């Protein structure tokens, strides 16, 4: 045993000498510096009202070298009113962790009874980094179906505050990611009712591989 330990000592010294000139910054180069969200499936899907979406939203998270990132947190968020729906957890937000291939899917999304364009907000986070994207789908009513348009009443001086409060409540777990995304220098895009939209900024998209 003593002889074995002595034989390992030179190897250990060589390793220390070789690492002596390597700065911590060199090790940090292996960490991602940005997150890219690639929409794998769900973009442009059309679903009938009151039904599960015909194509589940699926995204892939990659680093700046286009390598998949496993263990990233991905929040899927639906509009708080208008054309919307709910996930299998009964909420308008769903958090999924990416698998070994860097993919996350929002399974079992069921749309509501309001036809129109459904915008699904996607916010990814990993080790302090943030990425944002939108998935656009369509909700249609069968021919001849009578659709009731929601009556949105505005109150003097309180309309904007009402939508902000509803958005915060519906966002749930996604709220922290959206806030940090704003603090990180970008702006977040979350679909809002009555034709109001909030700009996101530039987002990296790609085609599925």
Buried (B, 14 or more C-beta within 10 A) or exposed (E): EEEEEEEEEEEEEEEEEEEEEEEEEEEEEEEBEEBBBBBBBBBEBEBBBEEBBEBBBBBBBBBEEEEBBBEBBBBBBBBBBBBBBBBEEEBBBBBBEBBEEBBBBBEEBBBBBBBBEBBBBBBBBBEEBBBBBBBBBBBBBEEEEEEEEEEEEEEEEEEEEEBEEBBBEBBBEBBEBBEBBEEEEBEBBBBBBEEEEEEBEEBBBEEEE
